[in-house]
Amino acid sequence: MAEEEQNLKGYGGGGAVKGMVEVNPQPQKGLTSKLIDFVEKLIVKFMYYPQPLHYLSGNFAPVDETPPTTDLIVKGYLPECLNGEFVRVGPNPKFAPVAGYHWFDGDGMVHGMRIKDGKATYVSRFVRTSRFKQEEFFGGAKFMKVGDLKGLFGLLMVNMQMLRGKTKVLDLSYGHGTGNTALVYHHGKLLALQEADKPYVLKVLEDGDLQTLGMMDYDKRLGHNFTAHPKVDPVTGEMFTFGYSHTPPYITYRVISKDGFMHDPVPITISDPIMMHDFAITENYAIFMDLPLYFRPKEMIKEKKLIFTFDETKNARFGVLPRYAKDDLLIRWFELPNCFIFHNANAWEEGDEVVLITCRLRNPDLDVISGADKGKLGTFTNELYEMRFNMKSGFASQKKLSESAVDFPRVKECYTGRKQRYVYGTVLDEIAKVTGVVKFDLHAEPEPGKAKIEVGGNVKGLFDLGAGRFGSEAIFVPRELGTTSEEDDGYLIFFVHDENTGISSVCVIDAKTMSADPVAVVDLPHRVPYGFHAFFVTEEQLREQAKLS
């Protein structure tokens, strides 16, 4: 019992970090828990139809934690500007699912590479969320999963979680997120994010190890979910964020000051509950996306669909709001043809226009990422687009900048909200199967007649990973900080897995030349599953966050 209590408490003393609470859930074992488990097993036995789960197989399969492994062999060299810690988070379930599984469901695991003076150390650790601690306490999966939310079975699984919460079998007071989606650094803290929860604070130790300290509630000012894609203004140091909900207000916008104070909520009025995964900022505006991927539980039950349903008949709406507005009265809404967007690259202002660079796709089907039908994995066709919203005339336009499929767009961070030239993205052949890294030049025009992404026109470079090798989001690390040096003077760093050999590695390439010869390749001691978003923590940020306790 003492060991179980220690697992629940985990690390850290929450009082030492402003705006953070220690996560110490109090789940309960006993007869009630066993009875609910029994009922759930009956529901699964008679209502769930087992099927292959692609996103728990191959290099999507979970791995165990790895303590810091030092003195890895570096092929090539690691430039001085890479002193810091490269981190990437993704889903990695500790326990097998009771029934269904969607790729969004896994517990967050952070894979890190500490780089110092040309040497590399690898580590991987779970984000110790309330959900993770409680399932570790029980020794098995207890929380409902997105992969379960289909048909009447989905409704019953929702009720199982509600019953566990009402009977105190599960402690839902700290939320039920996984921390598996993205990472951001703000106000001296590295945060692990997932849009159904609040941020978790991670600390990078001197040897590169990773420790979960607690959860941010910003001194109880944060009462709603927090996007996985907040934006940090590189000039003001502020962080801009939002959360979406299934009940009004469906979108809530927040501004967090440079010193970590969260300002009052600004509800954004839209007609229906939606999934809004990302947004954007400029120097003076925040851009919200009211896209027709709706939360529709009735359709889930009637049509045995996933709980989010895309409506092909609705236009895409984009709301541009002065970023320090106290309410949404000044928001300007623009309409463009039907689409969905997971990730934006950047946005800025140009005269009367607000410009958004984004990865646009048509007719997304989130059920694809449940992975039951491997043949459907190629249905997402993300393309790079430029969208313009004229604040004077009210006119909106868009221009296609690439063929499909490209996603996980990144820019040099110091240009966030400001006009920049280069976008770095990943080339996809299947969902999550990254075959290469591409460099776009927004000063050039797309080359007509292309059927796929290849060098020419606005495609200035393409790093092909080769047959059977797949990567992940590439992060740009500048050779020098700031905007005085050339924008593309730096490196791209990302994880790669070779399915031919089973070896995972970290790869570094020259962002300026996009040469096929990597600057550095560091083979890792263990397999790194495919995951979501990455971040580079600089040496200066590591020193700053070292003060956390």
Secondary structure per residue as TSV (DSSP state, phi and psi in degrees):
chain	resnum	aa	ss	phi	psi
A	1	M	-	360.0	-38.9
A	2	A	H	-62.0	-38.3
A	3	E	H	-65.6	-40.2
A	4	E	H	-63.3	-42.1
A	5	E	H	-63.8	-38.2
A	6	Q	H	-65.3	-40.3
A	7	N	H	-61.1	-39.0
A	8	L	H	-67.4	-38.8
A	9	K	H	-74.1	-40.0
A	10	G	-	66.1	-140.8
A	11	Y	S	-106.6	162.9
A	12	G	-	87.9	152.6
A	13	G	-	-115.6	108.8
A	14	G	G	-60.7	-26.2
A	15	G	G	-68.0	-15.2
A	16	A	G	-80.9	-15.2
A	17	V	S	-117.1	120.1
A	18	K	T	-61.0	130.9
A	19	G	T	83.6	1.2
A	20	M	E	-111.5	144.5
A	21	V	E	-116.3	144.7
A	22	E	-	-72.8	134.5
A	23	V	-	-94.1	107.9
A	24	N	-	-135.2	70.3
A	25	P	-	-66.5	157.4
A	26	Q	-	-125.4	69.6
A	27	P	-	-70.6	165.5
A	28	Q	-	-132.7	126.8
A	29	K	-	-85.1	172.8
A	30	G	S	134.1	-168.1
A	31	L	H	-62.7	-42.8
A	32	T	H	-60.1	-44.4
A	33	S	H	-60.9	-42.4
A	34	K	H	-66.8	-38.1
A	35	L	H	-65.4	-42.1
A	36	I	H	-66.0	-40.5
A	37	D	H	-58.7	-41.4
A	38	F	H	-63.6	-45.5
A	39	V	H	-62.7	-41.8
A	40	E	H	-62.5	-40.3
A	41	K	H	-62.5	-37.8
A	42	L	H	-65.5	-42.7
A	43	I	H	-60.3	-45.8
A	44	V	H	-64.5	-42.5
A	45	K	H	-61.9	-42.1
A	46	F	H	-99.5	-13.0
A	47	M	H	-123.3	-14.4
A	48	Y	-	-103.4	132.5
A	49	Y	-	-103.9	106.5
A	50	P	-	-55.8	142.5
A	51	Q	-	-149.7	155.7
A	52	P	-	-59.8	137.8
A	53	L	-	-110.9	95.1
A	54	H	G	-57.0	-36.3
A	55	Y	G	-83.6	15.0
A	56	L	G	-122.4	14.7
A	57	S	S	-122.7	167.3
A	58	G	G	57.1	-136.3
A	59	N	G	-86.3	11.4
A	60	F	G	-91.9	-14.7
A	61	A	S	-63.7	145.4
A	62	P	-	-70.4	160.9
A	63	V	-	-129.6	165.9
A	64	D	-	-82.4	165.1
A	65	E	-	-65.0	152.3
A	66	T	E	-126.6	117.4
A	67	P	E	-66.7	166.2
A	68	P	E	-51.7	124.0
A	69	T	E	-113.6	115.0
A	70	T	-	-96.8	171.3
A	71	D	-	52.0	47.8
A	72	L	-	-70.9	150.8
A	73	I	-	-74.2	125.6
A	74	V	E	-105.2	117.9
A	75	K	E	-91.1	119.5
A	76	G	E	93.3	-140.3
A	77	Y	-	-148.5	153.6
A	78	L	-	-103.6	111.1
A	79	P	-	-59.2	155.5
A	80	E	G	-59.4	-33.3
A	81	C	G	-67.3	-12.3
A	82	L	G	-89.7	6.0
A	83	N	-	-60.8	120.2
A	84	G	E	153.7	-154.1
A	85	E	E	-134.6	121.8
A	86	F	E	-89.8	125.0
A	87	V	E	-128.6	144.3
A	88	R	E	-141.5	135.8
A	89	V	E	-111.4	155.1
A	90	G	E	-169.1	173.6
A	91	P	E	-77.1	133.0
A	92	N	-	-152.3	81.5
A	93	P	-	-62.9	129.7
A	94	K	S	-74.2	-32.7
A	95	F	S	-122.0	149.1
A	96	A	-	-64.2	143.6
A	97	P	-	-67.9	152.8
A	98	V	S	-69.1	-37.0
A	99	A	S	-143.0	-101.7
A	100	G	-	-78.9	167.4
A	101	Y	-	-150.7	129.9
A	102	H	-	-112.2	148.3
A	103	W	G	-58.0	-25.5
A	104	F	G	-72.8	-8.9
A	105	D	G	-83.7	-25.8
A	106	G	S	-64.7	153.0
A	107	D	-	-60.0	144.3
A	108	G	E	-70.0	128.7
A	109	M	E	-125.7	130.9
A	110	V	E	-101.0	125.6
A	111	H	E	-102.7	126.5
A	112	G	E	-127.2	147.0
A	113	M	E	-125.4	112.3
A	114	R	E	-83.6	122.9
A	115	I	E	-115.9	128.1
A	116	K	E	-149.9	118.6
A	117	D	T	52.6	43.9
A	118	G	T	82.5	-1.8
A	119	K	E	-105.4	154.2
A	120	A	E	-130.4	138.9
A	121	T	E	-127.6	134.9
A	122	Y	E	-110.3	143.6
A	123	V	E	-149.6	151.7
A	124	S	E	-140.3	135.9
A	125	R	E	-142.8	146.5
A	126	F	E	-70.4	147.9
A	127	V	-	-80.3	115.2
A	128	R	-	-84.3	76.4
A	129	T	-	-76.4	171.3
A	130	S	H	-59.2	-42.5
A	131	R	H	-59.5	-48.5
A	132	F	H	-60.4	-47.0
A	133	K	H	-62.2	-38.8
A	134	Q	H	-72.4	-39.7
A	135	E	H	-68.7	-32.8
A	136	E	H	-65.1	-38.2
A	137	F	H	-61.1	-42.3
A	138	F	H	-83.9	-20.6
A	139	G	T	78.4	24.6
A	140	G	S	-175.6	169.6
A	141	A	-	-69.8	132.7
A	142	K	-	-129.7	-23.1
A	143	F	S	-90.3	147.1
A	144	M	-	-65.6	159.7
A	145	K	-	-125.5	151.9
A	146	V	G	-56.7	-36.9
A	147	G	G	-64.6	-14.4
A	148	D	G	-89.5	-14.5
A	149	L	-	-84.5	67.3
A	150	K	B	-140.2	131.6
A	151	G	H	66.8	-165.3
A	152	L	H	-62.1	-33.3
A	153	F	H	-57.0	-42.0
A	154	G	H	-61.6	-42.3
A	155	L	H	-62.2	-41.4
A	156	L	H	-66.6	-37.0
A	157	M	H	-68.7	-33.9
A	158	V	H	-61.4	-43.8
A	159	N	H	-67.6	-29.9
A	160	M	H	-62.7	-42.8
A	161	Q	H	-67.8	-41.5
A	162	M	H	-61.0	-39.1
A	163	L	H	-66.1	-42.1
A	164	R	H	-62.9	-34.7
A	165	G	H	-70.6	-45.2
A	166	K	H	-65.7	-32.8
A	167	T	T	-90.0	4.7
A	168	K	T	67.0	14.5
A	169	V	S	-63.7	-44.2
A	170	L	S	-108.0	144.6
A	171	D	-	-100.2	105.7
A	172	L	-	-94.9	9.6
A	173	S	T	-68.7	-19.7
A	174	Y	T	-104.0	14.4
A	175	G	-	84.5	-173.2
A	176	H	-	-142.4	29.1
A	177	G	-	-81.9	175.1
A	178	T	-	-114.8	-15.8
A	179	G	-	62.2	33.1
A	180	N	-	-104.9	6.5
A	181	T	S	-106.9	-47.6
A	182	A	E	-154.3	170.3
A	183	L	E	-134.2	144.6
A	184	V	E	-147.9	154.3
A	185	Y	E	-116.6	126.8
A	186	H	E	-154.4	139.8
A	187	H	T	50.7	46.8
A	188	G	T	74.9	16.4
A	189	K	E	-135.9	136.5
A	190	L	E	-90.2	124.7
A	191	L	E	-114.2	134.2
A	192	A	E	-97.9	131.1
A	193	L	E	-125.2	146.4
A	194	Q	-	-153.2	133.5
A	195	E	T	-70.5	-5.0
A	196	A	T	-98.8	18.3
A	197	D	S	-155.3	-172.4
A	198	K	-	-99.2	164.7
A	199	P	-	-70.4	146.3
A	200	Y	E	-106.9	138.7
A	201	V	E	-90.2	125.2
A	202	L	E	-109.1	147.2
A	203	K	E	-120.2	131.7
A	204	V	E	-93.1	119.0
A	205	L	-	-81.2	172.3
A	206	E	T	-60.0	-34.6
A	207	D	T	-88.4	7.9
A	208	G	S	94.0	-8.3
A	209	D	-	-64.0	158.6
A	210	L	E	-119.8	135.5
A	211	Q	E	-134.0	133.4
A	212	T	E	-87.9	122.2
A	213	L	E	-93.9	-37.0
A	214	G	E	168.3	-166.5
A	215	M	E	-119.5	138.5
A	216	M	E	-84.2	123.2
A	217	D	-	-120.8	6.3
A	218	Y	T	51.6	55.2
A	219	D	T	54.6	45.4
A	220	K	T	66.8	14.3
A	221	R	T	-85.7	-15.9
A	222	L	-	-97.7	108.6
A	223	G	-	-115.6	11.1
A	224	H	S	-137.0	175.1
A	225	N	-	-66.3	163.0
A	226	F	-	-130.5	124.1
A	227	T	-	-55.8	155.5
A	228	A	S	-81.2	-4.4
A	229	H	-	-130.8	60.8
A	230	P	-	-69.1	163.6
A	231	K	E	-120.1	128.8
A	232	V	E	-102.0	121.5
A	233	D	-	-74.8	119.3
A	234	P	T	-69.6	-16.5
A	235	V	T	-92.6	-48.9
A	236	T	T	-87.8	-19.9
A	237	G	-	79.6	1.9
A	238	E	-	-77.9	156.1
A	239	M	E	-117.1	133.0
A	240	F	E	-112.1	134.0
A	241	T	E	-150.1	176.6
A	242	F	E	-158.0	169.6
A	243	G	E	-139.5	148.6
A	244	Y	E	-115.3	154.7
A	245	S	-	-140.2	159.8
A	246	H	S	-85.7	-7.8
A	247	T	S	-125.1	153.6
A	248	P	S	-61.9	146.8
A	249	P	S	-71.3	135.9
A	250	Y	S	-70.7	-27.1
A	251	I	E	-131.1	134.3
A	252	T	E	-128.4	125.8
A	253	Y	E	-100.9	141.9
A	254	R	E	-138.6	151.3
A	255	V	E	-120.8	131.3
A	256	I	E	-116.3	123.8
A	257	S	-	-67.9	168.0
A	258	K	T	-57.1	-33.1
A	259	D	T	-93.3	13.7
A	260	G	S	91.2	10.0
A	261	F	-	-86.8	126.8
A	262	M	B	-90.2	120.6
A	263	H	-	-77.3	171.8
A	264	D	-	-60.3	149.6
A	265	P	-	-67.3	146.4
A	266	V	E	-120.8	101.3
A	267	P	E	-67.2	136.5
A	268	I	E	-106.7	121.5
A	269	T	-	-83.4	117.5
A	270	I	-	-134.2	166.0
A	271	S	S	-81.1	-28.8
A	272	D	S	-141.0	157.0
A	273	P	-	-71.8	131.4
A	274	I	B	-131.7	169.4
A	275	M	-	-95.1	121.2
A	276	M	-	-124.8	99.6
A	277	H	-	-82.2	-28.4
A	278	D	-	-144.1	167.7
A	279	F	-	-151.0	-165.2
A	280	A	E	-152.1	161.5
A	281	I	E	-130.7	155.1
A	282	T	-	-120.2	-170.9
A	283	E	S	-62.9	-28.2
A	284	N	S	-125.2	-6.6
A	285	Y	E	-133.6	159.4
A	286	A	E	-117.4	140.4
A	287	I	E	-115.1	119.8
A	288	F	E	-106.6	151.5
A	289	M	E	-123.6	107.2
A	290	D	E	-95.1	86.1
A	291	L	-	-107.3	146.6
A	292	P	S	-80.3	50.7
A	293	L	E	-104.7	96.0
A	294	Y	E	-96.4	148.1
A	295	F	E	-83.3	109.7
A	296	R	-	-135.4	84.4
A	297	P	H	-64.2	-30.2
A	298	K	H	-64.9	-41.9
A	299	E	H	-67.4	-33.3
A	300	M	H	-56.2	-43.0
A	301	I	H	-76.6	-47.8
A	302	K	H	-68.8	-42.5
A	303	E	H	-107.5	4.8
A	304	K	-	54.4	42.4
A	305	K	-	-100.0	167.0
A	306	L	B	-64.4	157.3
A	307	I	S	-66.6	-20.7
A	308	F	E	-100.5	127.4
A	309	T	E	-123.9	131.8
A	310	F	E	-89.8	132.8
A	311	D	-	-105.3	107.9
A	312	E	T	-72.0	-9.7
A	313	T	T	-89.7	-10.6
A	314	K	S	-98.0	144.8
A	315	N	-	-73.0	160.3
A	316	A	E	-87.3	133.5
A	317	R	E	-115.8	138.0
A	318	F	E	-126.1	123.4
A	319	G	E	-105.2	126.9
A	320	V	E	-110.9	116.7
A	321	L	E	-122.7	134.8
A	322	P	E	-52.4	130.3
A	323	R	T	-73.2	-11.4
A	324	Y	T	-107.8	17.4
A	325	A	-	-62.2	146.3
A	326	K	S	-91.9	-13.1
A	327	D	S	-151.4	-177.0
A	328	D	S	-101.4	20.4
A	329	L	T	-65.0	-27.9
A	330	L	T	-96.6	8.1
A	331	I	-	-68.9	139.2
A	332	R	E	-111.3	123.4
A	333	W	E	-99.3	136.9
A	334	F	E	-125.3	148.2
A	335	E	E	-117.7	140.8
A	336	L	E	-135.5	167.4
A	337	P	S	-57.3	155.1
A	338	N	S	-48.0	131.0
A	339	C	-	-169.0	175.4
A	340	F	E	-134.3	155.5
A	341	I	E	-136.5	125.9
A	342	F	E	-89.2	-44.1
A	343	H	E	-137.3	134.3
A	344	N	E	-99.6	150.0
A	345	A	E	-88.5	-49.2
A	346	N	E	-174.3	171.7
A	347	A	E	-150.0	155.9
A	348	W	E	-159.8	177.4
A	349	E	E	-109.3	140.4
A	350	E	E	-139.3	99.9
A	351	G	T	62.6	-126.7
A	352	D	T	-83.2	-2.2
A	353	E	E	-106.1	147.0
A	354	V	E	-104.7	126.9
A	355	V	E	-108.8	131.7
A	356	L	E	-121.8	126.6
A	357	I	E	-105.0	122.9
A	358	T	E	-147.8	166.4
A	359	C	E	-104.2	108.9
A	360	R	E	-101.5	140.1
A	361	L	E	-138.8	158.5
A	362	R	S	-107.2	138.9
A	363	N	S	50.8	62.7
A	364	P	-	-70.5	146.1
A	365	D	-	-127.6	100.3
A	366	L	G	-66.6	-18.6
A	367	D	G	-63.7	-24.0
A	368	V	G	-57.5	-35.7
A	369	I	G	-83.9	3.5
A	370	S	G	-77.7	-18.6
A	371	G	-	74.0	11.3
A	372	A	S	-69.2	-33.5
A	373	D	-	-112.8	97.2
A	374	K	G	-62.2	-26.6
A	375	G	G	-69.1	-14.3
A	376	K	G	-95.8	6.3
A	377	L	T	-67.8	-17.8
A	378	G	T	-94.7	21.2
A	379	T	-	-85.4	-12.6
A	380	F	-	-86.1	129.2
A	381	T	-	-127.5	65.5
A	382	N	-	-66.6	135.0
A	383	E	E	-130.6	144.3
A	384	L	E	-73.9	131.6
A	385	Y	E	-132.8	151.6
A	386	E	E	-107.9	125.9
A	387	M	E	-117.7	139.3
A	388	R	E	-126.6	134.3
A	389	F	E	-122.9	112.7
A	390	N	E	-85.5	112.6
A	391	M	T	-73.0	-15.9
A	392	K	T	-90.9	-47.2
A	393	S	T	-92.2	-19.9
A	394	G	-	81.3	7.0
A	395	F	-	-86.3	141.0
A	396	A	E	-121.3	143.9
A	397	S	E	-143.4	163.0
A	398	Q	E	-145.0	153.9
A	399	K	E	-139.3	130.5
A	400	K	E	-76.1	132.5
A	401	L	-	-112.6	-10.0
A	402	S	-	-154.9	165.7
A	403	E	-	-82.4	178.4
A	404	S	S	-95.0	157.5
A	405	A	-	-121.6	135.0
A	406	V	E	-135.5	141.0
A	407	D	E	-154.4	-169.6
A	408	F	E	47.8	53.0
A	409	P	E	-73.1	139.5
A	410	R	E	-135.4	154.5
A	411	V	-	-131.4	173.0
A	412	K	-	-64.1	123.2
A	413	E	G	-58.1	-31.4
A	414	C	G	-71.6	-4.4
A	415	Y	G	-100.6	7.1
A	416	T	T	-55.6	123.1
A	417	G	T	82.2	-0.5
A	418	R	S	-125.4	156.7
A	419	K	-	-65.5	130.8
A	420	Q	-	-133.4	170.7
A	421	R	S	-103.3	-40.2
A	422	Y	E	-109.1	141.8
A	423	V	E	-125.2	134.0
A	424	Y	E	-111.6	128.2
A	425	G	E	-134.3	174.2
A	426	T	E	-107.8	139.7
A	427	V	E	-91.0	129.1
A	428	L	E	-112.7	137.5
A	429	D	E	-107.5	-23.2
A	430	E	E	-140.1	169.0
A	431	I	T	-61.2	125.0
A	432	A	T	75.0	-6.9
A	433	K	E	-94.5	98.3
A	434	V	E	-90.3	116.9
A	435	T	E	-97.6	-12.5
A	436	G	E	-173.0	174.7
A	437	V	E	-120.4	130.1
A	438	V	E	-118.0	146.3
A	439	K	E	-116.7	120.7
A	440	F	E	-104.1	141.5
A	441	D	E	-109.5	109.3
A	442	L	T	-72.7	-9.2
A	443	H	T	-83.1	-9.8
A	444	A	S	-108.5	159.0
A	445	E	-	-93.3	148.0
A	446	P	-	-61.1	143.9
A	447	E	-	-83.0	123.6
A	448	P	T	-69.0	157.8
A	449	G	T	83.9	5.3
A	450	K	-	-80.9	141.4
A	451	A	S	-106.2	-10.7
A	452	K	S	-152.1	174.2
A	453	I	-	-78.9	116.2
A	454	E	-	-150.7	161.8
A	455	V	S	-62.2	136.7
A	456	G	B	139.7	148.6
A	457	G	T	64.9	-121.6
A	458	N	T	-88.2	-1.5
A	459	V	E	-90.3	103.7
A	460	K	E	-91.9	-12.5
A	461	G	E	-168.8	148.3
A	462	L	E	-143.8	115.0
A	463	F	E	-96.9	107.1
A	464	D	E	-88.1	127.8
A	465	L	-	-77.1	-19.0
A	466	G	-	96.0	165.4
A	467	A	T	-61.6	130.2
A	468	G	T	75.2	6.7
A	469	R	E	-114.7	132.2
A	470	F	E	-134.9	145.6
A	471	G	E	-116.7	-153.5
A	472	S	-	-153.8	-176.0
A	473	E	-	-54.1	132.1
A	474	A	-	-98.8	131.4
A	475	I	E	-104.5	132.3
A	476	F	E	-84.4	126.9
A	477	V	E	-118.5	115.0
A	478	P	E	-71.4	149.0
A	479	R	S	-65.9	-36.9
A	480	E	S	-131.3	142.0
A	481	L	S	-72.7	154.6
A	482	G	S	96.4	-175.9
A	483	T	S	-108.2	9.0
A	484	T	S	-80.5	-28.4
A	485	S	S	-85.2	171.1
A	486	E	-	-60.4	140.3
A	487	E	T	-60.4	-34.8
A	488	D	T	-99.3	15.8
A	489	D	-	-82.6	92.5
A	490	G	E	174.5	-157.9
A	491	Y	E	-132.9	154.8
A	492	L	E	-110.9	131.3
A	493	I	E	-125.3	136.1
A	494	F	E	-162.0	160.3
A	495	F	E	-85.6	146.7
A	496	V	E	-134.9	143.0
A	497	H	E	-125.8	131.7
A	498	D	E	-99.0	109.1
A	499	E	T	-74.6	-13.3
A	500	N	T	-75.4	-39.2
A	501	T	T	-108.4	-17.2
A	502	G	T	80.6	8.2
A	503	I	E	-95.6	133.4
A	504	S	E	-104.0	153.1
A	505	S	E	-151.6	167.6
A	506	V	E	-107.9	130.7
A	507	C	E	-115.7	138.1
A	508	V	E	-121.7	128.0
A	509	I	E	-127.0	161.0
A	510	D	E	-80.0	117.2
A	511	A	T	-71.7	-25.5
A	512	K	T	-74.5	-48.8
A	513	T	T	-91.7	-23.6
A	514	M	-	52.2	37.1
A	515	S	-	-60.3	146.2
A	516	A	S	-70.9	-14.0
A	517	D	S	-93.3	112.3
A	518	P	-	-61.9	150.4
A	519	V	S	-71.9	-38.9
A	520	A	E	-152.9	145.6
A	521	V	E	-133.3	127.0
A	522	V	E	-120.0	107.7
A	523	D	E	-71.4	141.1
A	524	L	-	-102.4	155.3
A	525	P	S	-72.8	-17.4
A	526	H	S	-140.8	161.7
A	527	R	-	-65.1	137.2
A	528	V	-	-111.7	112.6
A	529	P	-	-62.6	156.7
A	530	Y	-	-61.2	143.8
A	531	G	-	-145.4	-157.8
A	532	F	S	-106.1	-109.2
A	533	H	-	-100.8	155.5
A	534	A	E	-123.3	169.1
A	535	F	E	-157.3	151.0
A	536	F	E	-114.8	119.5
A	537	V	E	-94.4	118.6
A	538	T	E	-73.0	165.2
A	539	E	H	-59.9	-40.0
A	540	E	H	-63.6	-42.0
A	541	Q	H	-66.6	-36.4
A	542	L	H	-61.0	-41.8
A	543	R	H	-65.9	-39.6
A	544	E	H	-65.1	-48.1
A	545	Q	H	-74.8	-12.3
A	546	A	T	-64.0	-17.6
A	547	K	T	-75.4	-16.2
A	548	L	-	-66.4	149.5
A	549	S	-	-142.0	360.0
